[in-house]
C-alpha cells in the first residue's frame, strides 16, 4: 500500500472487488489520465481496526493508494520524522526501515542519465 498525501482520493487495484460504474476521471501527478472502473465500499484494516471507506477502482501497480480523503476522514496524522502514521487507536510504521545514510552523504549513479521533469526513476548508485 502507498500512502500518498498528494492523492486527493484513495484508489484500489481492480482484483475481486464488487464495484459500481465509474462517474469520474482521475489524473496522475504527471498529467496522465487513469481509467476508472468504478468505486467500491471497502474496509481497510490496520491491526484489529477496520475503517469503512469508498475508494476508486483502477488498474494501478500498488494494491492501494491511500489518499488524503481517507487520512482526513479518519483523522490520521503523519509523522515523517519517525516514518509513522498515527490513528486514535494505534501507530503504524510507514516505511519499515530507516535509511542507513547520513543526510550529507553523496550518491554516485552507476550510469549517466537525464531525467525528465515530474518523473520518478530508481537509479542504481553507490554511496561516495
Secondary structure, DSSP 8 states (H G I E B T S, - for coil): -EE-TT-SS-EEESSS---B-----EE-TTS-EE-EEEEEEEEEEETTEEEEEEEEEE--SSSEEE-HHHHHHTT-EEETTTTEEE-SS-EEESSSS---S-TT--EEESS-----TT------EEE-
